[in-house]
Amino acid sequence: MASTCFLFLLVIVSVVNCLWQPTPSTTWTWQLQGTINTGKNVAVYDIDLFDAPVNTINQLKAAGKKIICYFSAGSYEEWRSDANTFPASVKGKNLDGWPGERWLDIRQIQTLGPIMSARLDLAKQKGCDCVEPDNVDAYTYGTSGTGFPLSYDDQRKYNIWLSQRAHERNLCIALKNDLSQIGDLLQYFDCAVNEQCWQYKECDKLLPFINANKAVFNCEYGTKPNCTQAIQKKISSIQATLDLDGTNMKMCNAQGQLVSF
């Protein structure tokens, strides 16, 4: 892991502003449900922004762990504590397979901006080092999928906006999936979180992050990751169940083996 730091010297007082940027091969775990298992031998915990208790985050940070906080930036979730702040005008079609979740009209940044900014403020307040905004590839689902005629450029602008707001708060930000826009977004994002690149044979699309010395955190569900290649390519690959409750997890170790952790 590495930090990008800028040192400002003012006569007597030195002010240090450090933005954490995880490097390739950084070990990680991803748990979005249930009581967080704080005993995993990894460098990074990716946990839910709303559900993770501050005490647990403090415990992990005291143990030297870095914290990535998950939230959805591209969908409305009816169970979230800020659900009443989303007007009907930004809510689109239901996400297939995810009850109570609807796509957002990301073109309406003026409306969504204060909501997402408040979530980033919460991430900062809770001690997160990084954020993982989910569902930031809505344009790939088309109007029939989301209910909105979202373009490539609409998505690019929204994702850049998220990056800028995170960096203003000294938060690292991960690009979640959205492989088609890596060329345009690499400079704005500090790492990548990916689902199922081994299953869909698209892990090489993530290598620009590795080449830029930025970590790629990959998770597979039904398919086993190719650990030999993962180690060679410096992709941090794990395997988990779809509910991401911290159980039955495996990781590619330094020897290229898939082991429980």
Backbone hydrogen bonds in HBPLUS format (Angstrom, degrees):
<---DONOR---> <-ACCEPTOR-->    atom                        ^
c    i                          cat <-CA-CA->   ^        H-A-AA   ^      H-
h    n   atom  resd res      DA  || num        DHA   H-A  angle D-A-AA Bond
n    s   type  num  typ     dist DA aas  dist angle  dist       angle   num
A0021-GLN N   A0002-ALA O   2.93 MM  19  5.64 166.4  1.95 152.3 155.4     1
A0004-THR N   A0019-LEU O   2.87 MM  15  5.27 173.2  1.88 151.9 149.7     2
A0019-LEU N   A0004-THR O   2.93 MM  15  5.27 173.4  1.93 153.6 151.9     3
A0006-PHE N   A0017-ASN O   3.15 MM  11  5.58 159.9  2.19 145.3 151.0     4
A0017-ASN N   A0006-PHE O   3.32 MM  11  5.58 175.3  2.33 155.3 156.7     5
A0008-PHE N   A0015-VAL O   3.21 MM   7  5.47 173.2  2.21 159.0 160.2     6
A0015-VAL N   A0008-PHE O   3.11 MM   7  5.47 168.6  2.12 160.6 162.3     7
A0010-LEU N   A0013-VAL O   3.00 MM   3  5.31 154.8  2.06 154.3 161.0     8
A0012-ILE N   A0010-LEU O   2.41 MM   2  5.72  98.3  2.05 123.8 115.0     9
A0013-VAL N   A0010-LEU O   2.81 MM   3  5.31 121.0  2.17 168.3 151.2    10
A0215-ALA N   A0022-PRO O   2.91 MM 193  5.41 153.8  1.98 134.4 131.7    11
A0026-THR N   A0023-THR O   3.31 MM   3  6.07 141.6  2.47 143.7 145.3    12
A0044-VAL N   A0027-THR O   3.09 MM  17  6.26 135.9  2.29 132.7 145.7    13
A0029-THR N   A0044-VAL O   2.95 MM  15  6.40 136.6  2.14 149.3 162.3    14
A0046-ASP N   A0029-THR O   2.88 MM  17  6.13 153.6  1.95 151.3 160.1    15
A0031-GLN N   A0046-ASP O   2.97 MM  15  6.29 154.6  2.03 166.4 174.2    16
A0032-LEU N   A0244-LEU O   2.86 MM 212  5.60 143.3  1.99 146.0 156.9    17
A0033-GLN N   A0244-LEU O   3.15 MM 211  6.16 141.8  2.30 150.6 147.4    18
A0042-VAL N   A0040-LYS O   2.96 MM   2  5.70 133.4  2.18 105.1  91.2    19
A0066-LYS N   A0043-ALA O   3.00 MM  23  6.35 164.5  2.03 156.6 161.2    20
A0045-TYR N   A0066-LYS O   2.93 MM  21  6.31 164.6  1.96 167.6 170.5    21
A0068-ILE N   A0045-TYR O   2.82 MM  23  6.10 170.2  1.83 156.1 158.8    22
A0047-ILE N   A0068-ILE O   2.86 MM  21  6.29 155.8  1.92 171.9 169.3    23
A0070-TYR N   A0047-ILE O   2.71 MM  23  5.82 165.0  1.73 153.6 158.6    24
A0052-ALA N   A0048-ASP O   3.09 MM   4  5.55 155.9  2.15 140.7 145.1    25
A0049-LEU N   A0070-TYR O   2.86 MM  21  5.25 167.8  1.87 146.5 145.5    26
A0056-THR N   A0053-PRO O   3.07 MM   3  5.29 124.3  2.39 100.5 114.0    27
A0057-ILE N   A0053-PRO O   3.10 MM   4  6.51 158.7  2.15 151.9 157.8    28
A0058-ASN N   A0054-VAL O   2.84 MM   4  6.10 162.8  1.87 157.0 161.8    29
A0059-GLN N   A0055-ASN O   2.94 MM   4  6.11 151.4  2.02 139.5 147.5    30
A0060-LEU N   A0056-THR O   2.94 MM   4  6.20 160.1  1.98 151.8 156.4    31
A0061-LYS N   A0057-ILE O   2.91 MM   4  6.12 163.1  1.94 153.6 158.5    32
A0062-ALA N   A0058-ASN O   2.90 MM   4  6.03 151.1  1.98 145.0 152.9    33
A0063-ALA N   A0059-GLN O   3.18 MM   4  6.41 132.3  2.42 135.1 146.9    34
A0063-ALA N   A0060-LEU O   3.06 MM   3  5.07 131.7  2.30  94.8 108.2    35
A0065-LYS N   A0060-LEU O   2.96 MM   5  5.35 161.3  2.00 148.6 143.1    36
A0064-GLY N   A0061-LYS O   2.95 MM   3  4.98 158.8  2.00 105.2 109.9    37
A0129-ASP N   A0067-ILE O   2.86 MM  62  5.23 149.3  1.95 137.9 148.2    38
A0130-CYS N   A0067-ILE O   3.06 MM  63  6.33 138.2  2.24 156.3 157.9    39
A0069-CYS N   A0130-CYS O   2.85 MM  61  6.19 160.8  1.89 137.2 140.5    40
A0132-GLU N   A0069-CYS O   2.81 MM  63  5.85 155.4  1.87 141.7 139.6    41
A0071-PHE N   A0132-GLU O   3.27 MM  61  6.33 162.3  2.30 136.5 135.2    42
A0134-ASP N   A0071-PHE O   2.78 MM  63  6.09 154.3  1.85 142.6 151.2    43
A0073-ALA N   A0134-ASP O   3.09 MM  61  5.61 151.5  2.17 132.8 138.4    44
A0104-LEU N   A0074-GLY O   3.00 MM  30  5.42 145.5  2.13 142.0 134.5    45
A0076-TYR N   A0102-ARG O   2.62 MM  26  5.06 160.0  1.66 155.9 161.2    46
A0102-ARG N   A0076-TYR O   2.88 MM  26  5.06 153.1  1.95 140.6 149.6    47
A0080-ARG N   A0077-GLU O   3.20 MM   3  5.88 172.1  2.21 124.4 126.9    48
A0078-GLU N   A0100-GLY O   2.99 MM  22  5.48 172.1  2.00 162.3 164.7    49
A0083-ALA N   A0080-ARG O   3.08 MM   3  5.22 159.7  2.12 118.1 117.1    50
A0085-THR N   A0082-ASP O   3.00 MM   3  5.66 166.4  2.02 123.3 126.9    51
A0086-PHE N   A0083-ALA O   3.35 MM   3  5.94 172.9  2.35 118.0 119.9    52
A0090-VAL N   A0087-PRO O   3.24 MM   3  6.03 162.9  2.27 120.6 124.2    53
A0091-LYS N   A0088-ALA O   3.15 MM   3  5.40 159.5  2.20 111.1 117.4    54
A0105-ASP N   A0090-VAL O   2.91 MM  15  4.87 138.2  2.08 128.6 138.5    55
A0092-GLY N   A0103-TRP O   2.68 MM  11  4.89 156.7  1.74 159.0 156.0    56
A0093-LYS N   A0146-THR O   2.87 MM  53  5.08 169.0  1.88 129.0 132.4    57
A0103-TRP N   A0093-LYS O   2.85 MM  10  5.70 159.8  1.90 166.5 164.4    58
A0095-LEU N   A0101-GLU O   2.89 MM   6  5.75 160.0  1.93 139.7 142.2    59
A0098-TRP N   A0095-LEU O   3.09 MM   3  5.48 166.3  2.11 135.4 134.0    60
A0101-GLU N   A0098-TRP O   3.27 MM   3  5.84 138.2  2.46 144.2 142.2    61
A0108-GLN N   A0105-ASP O   3.07 MM   3  5.95 165.3  2.09 124.6 128.4    62
A0111-THR N   A0108-GLN O   3.06 MM   3  5.47 131.7  2.30 105.7 117.5    63
A0112-LEU N   A0108-GLN O   2.90 MM   4  6.18 171.1  1.91 159.2 162.1    64
A0113-GLY N   A0109-ILE O   2.63 MM   4  5.10 145.4  1.74 139.2 146.7    65
A0115-ILE N   A0112-LEU O   3.07 MM   3  5.32 118.5  2.47 104.4 119.9    66
A0116-MET N   A0112-LEU O   2.94 MM   4  6.16 169.7  1.95 169.5 172.1    67
A0117-SER N   A0113-GLY O   2.82 MM   4  5.88 154.2  1.89 154.2 162.7    68
A0118-ALA N   A0114-PRO O   3.03 MM   4  6.07 149.8  2.13 134.6 141.7    69
A0119-ARG N   A0115-ILE O   3.16 MM   4  6.50 145.0  2.28 139.4 148.8    70
A0120-LEU N   A0116-MET O   2.97 MM   4  6.27 153.1  2.04 146.0 153.1    71
A0121-ASP N   A0117-SER O   2.85 MM   4  6.14 149.6  1.94 145.5 154.7    72
A0122-LEU N   A0118-ALA O   2.94 MM   4  6.20 150.3  2.03 140.6 148.4    73
A0123-ALA N   A0119-ARG O   2.94 MM   4  6.28 152.1  2.02 144.5 152.0    74
A0124-LYS N   A0120-LEU O   3.01 MM   4  6.30 155.8  2.07 147.1 152.9    75
A0125-GLN N   A0121-ASP O   2.87 MM   4  6.14 161.2  1.91 151.3 156.7    76
A0126-LYS N   A0122-LEU O   2.89 MM   4  6.05 152.3  1.97 151.5 158.0    77
A0128-CYS N   A0123-ALA O   2.98 MM   5  5.29 156.8  2.03 165.0 160.0    78
A0127-GLY N   A0124-LYS O   3.21 MM   3  5.34 152.5  2.29 102.6 110.8    79
A0172-CYS N   A0129-ASP O   3.09 MM  43  6.28 167.3  2.11 147.4 143.4    80
A0131-VAL N   A0172-CYS O   2.89 MM  41  6.36 141.3  2.04 138.6 147.7    81
A0174-ALA N   A0131-VAL O   2.93 MM  43  6.27 160.6  1.97 169.3 175.2    82
A0140-THR N   A0137-ASP O   3.09 MM   3  5.91 157.1  2.14 123.1 128.7    83
A0141-TYR N   A0138-ALA O   2.95 MM   3  5.66 165.8  1.97 124.2 128.9    84
A0142-GLY N   A0139-TYR O   3.38 MM   3  5.65 162.5  2.41 106.3 111.3    85
A0145-GLY N   A0142-GLY O   3.09 MM   3  5.34 136.7  2.28 101.5 113.3    86
A0146-THR N   A0142-GLY O   3.04 MM   4  6.32 162.6  2.08 158.8 163.2    87
A0147-GLY N   A0143-THR O   2.75 MM   4  4.84 145.6  1.87 129.4 140.0    88
A0150-LEU N   A0148-PHE O   2.95 MM   2  5.56 134.9  2.16 103.1  90.3    89
A0155-GLN N   A0151-SER O   3.12 MM   4  6.47 161.0  2.16 152.5 156.0    90
A0156-ARG N   A0152-TYR O   2.94 MM   4  6.20 161.5  1.97 150.5 156.3    91
A0157-LYS N   A0153-ASP O   2.95 MM   4  6.04 168.5  1.96 151.0 153.5    92
A0158-TYR N   A0154-ASP O   3.08 MM   4  6.25 160.3  2.12 145.8 151.4    93
A0159-ASN N   A0155-GLN O   2.90 MM   4  6.06 165.6  1.92 156.5 160.3    94
A0160-ILE N   A0156-ARG O   2.98 MM   4  6.15 158.0  2.03 149.9 155.9    95
A0161-TRP N   A0157-LYS O   2.94 MM   4  6.11 154.8  2.01 144.1 151.5    96
A0162-LEU N   A0158-TYR O   2.98 MM   4  6.31 155.2  2.04 148.8 154.8    97
A0163-SER N   A0159-ASN O   3.03 MM   4  6.30 159.1  2.08 145.9 151.4    98
A0164-GLN N   A0160-ILE O   2.91 MM   4  6.17 164.3  1.94 156.4 160.0    99
A0165-ARG N   A0161-TRP O   3.01 MM   4  6.24 159.7  2.05 151.6 156.8   100
A0166-ALA N   A0162-LEU O   2.94 MM   4  6.15 154.6  2.01 150.1 157.2   101
A0167-HIS N   A0163-SER O   2.94 MM   4  6.14 167.8  1.95 156.0 159.1   102
A0168-GLU N   A0164-GLN O   2.99 MM   4  6.16 143.1  2.13 140.7 150.6   103
A0169-ARG N   A0166-ALA O   2.96 MM   3  5.32 141.2  2.11 105.6 116.9   104
A0171-LEU N   A0166-ALA O   2.96 MM   5  5.06 163.1  1.99 139.4 138.5   105
A0170-ASN N   A0167-HIS O   2.96 MM   3  4.73 161.3  2.00 105.0 107.7   106
A0190-ASP N   A0173-ILE O   2.93 MM  17  5.60 151.8  2.01 160.6 169.3   107
A0175-LEU N   A0191-CYS O   2.94 MM  16  6.40 159.6  1.98 145.1 145.4   108
A0193-VAL N   A0175-LEU O   2.97 MM  18  6.06 161.5  2.01 135.6 139.8   109
A0177-ASN N   A0193-VAL O   2.93 MM  16  6.34 158.9  1.97 159.3 166.4   110
A0181-GLN N   A0178-ASP O   3.19 MM   3  5.91 158.3  2.24 119.0 124.6   111
A0182-ILE N   A0179-LEU O   3.30 MM   3  5.47 172.3  2.31 112.4 113.7   112
A0184-ASP N   A0181-GLN O   3.02 MM   3  5.40 127.3  2.30 107.9 120.8   113
A0185-LEU N   A0181-GLN O   2.91 MM   4  6.03 144.0  2.04 153.4 165.0   114
A0186-LEU N   A0182-ILE O   2.87 MM   4  5.31 143.2  2.00 153.4 150.9   115
A0188-TYR N   A0185-LEU O   2.86 MM   3  5.35 146.9  1.97 116.7 127.1   116
A0189-PHE N   A0186-LEU O   3.36 MM   3  5.49 147.6  2.47 102.9 111.2   117
A0192-ALA N   A0215-ALA O   3.00 MM  23  6.42 149.6  2.09 148.3 157.8   118
A0217-PHE N   A0192-ALA O   2.78 MM  25  6.01 176.9  1.78 158.7 158.1   119
A0194-ASN N   A0217-PHE O   2.77 MM  23  6.09 163.7  1.79 156.7 159.9   120
A0219-CYS N   A0194-ASN O   2.92 MM  25  6.35 145.8  2.04 150.9 161.4   121
A0196-GLN N   A0219-CYS O   2.87 MM  23  6.02 167.0  1.88 149.9 154.2   122
A0200-TYR N   A0196-GLN O   3.08 MM   4  6.28 159.9  2.12 149.0 153.6   123
A0202-GLU N   A0197-CYS O   2.89 MM   5  4.96 162.5  1.92 143.3 148.8   124
A0201-LYS N   A0198-TRP O   3.26 MM   3  4.91 157.8  2.31  95.7 102.1   125
A0205-LYS N   A0202-GLU O   3.10 MM   3  5.61 148.8  2.21 110.1 118.7   126
A0206-LEU N   A0203-CYS O   2.93 MM   3  5.52 158.8  1.97 117.1 123.9   127
A0207-LEU N   A0204-ASP O   3.16 MM   3  5.26 161.6  2.19 105.5 111.2   128
A0209-PHE N   A0206-LEU O   3.04 MM   3  5.88 145.9  2.16 124.6 131.5   129
A0211-ASN N   A0207-LEU O   2.80 MM   4  6.06 166.5  1.82 164.9 168.3   130
A0212-ALA N   A0208-PRO O   3.07 MM   4  6.14 128.7  2.34 131.7 143.7   131
A0212-ALA N   A0209-PHE O   3.07 MM   3  5.07 133.8  2.29  95.9 109.0   132
A0214-LYS N   A0209-PHE O   2.82 MM   5  4.99 158.7  1.86 147.0 146.7   133
A0213-ASN N   A0210-ILE O   2.90 MM   3  5.01 155.3  1.96 113.0 115.5   134
A0236-SER N   A0216-VAL O   2.94 MM  20  5.99 154.4  2.01 171.0 179.0   135
A0218-ASN N   A0236-SER O   2.89 MM  18  5.85 161.9  1.92 139.2 145.2   136
A0238-ILE N   A0218-ASN O   2.95 MM  20  6.29 144.9  2.07 141.2 151.5   137
A0220-GLU N   A0238-ILE O   2.94 MM  18  6.34 154.4  2.00 145.3 152.8   138
A0240-ALA N   A0220-GLU O   2.99 MM  20  6.40 158.9  2.03 169.9 174.8   139
A0230-ALA N   A0226-ASN O   2.81 MM   4  5.98 153.6  1.87 151.5 160.5   140
A0231-ILE N   A0227-CYS O   2.96 MM   4  6.06 161.9  1.99 150.1 152.0   141
A0232-GLN N   A0228-THR O   3.17 MM   4  6.38 159.7  2.22 140.8 146.8   142
A0233-LYS N   A0229-GLN O   2.76 MM   4  5.90 158.5  1.80 154.7 160.0   143
A0234-LYS N   A0230-ALA O   2.85 MM   4  5.73 113.1  2.30 133.4 149.4   144
A0235-ILE N   A0230-ALA O   2.87 MM   5  4.92 149.4  1.97 144.9 149.4   145
A0234-LYS N   A0231-ILE O   3.25 MM   3  4.87 145.3  2.38  91.7 101.8   146
A0252-CYS N   A0237-SER O   3.10 MM  15  5.82 161.9  2.13 163.1 158.4   147
A0239-GLN N   A0250-LYS O   2.77 MM  11  5.05 156.9  1.82 142.5 143.4   148
A0250-LYS N   A0239-GLN O   2.97 MM  11  5.05 160.2  2.01 145.1 149.0   149
A0244-LEU N   A0241-THR O   3.00 MM   3  5.60 161.6  2.04 119.4 125.4   150
A0261-PHE N   A0249-MET O   3.15 MM  12  6.01 153.3  2.23 138.1 139.0   151
A0251-MET N   A0259-VAL O   2.73 MM   8  5.45 153.2  1.80 152.3 158.3   152
A0259-VAL N   A0251-MET O   2.87 MM   8  5.45 164.1  1.90 155.9 153.7   153
A0253-ASN N   A0257-GLN O   2.83 MM   4  5.47 161.1  1.86 157.7 160.3   154
A0256-GLY N   A0253-ASN O   2.92 MM   3  5.43 162.1  1.96 122.1 124.5   155
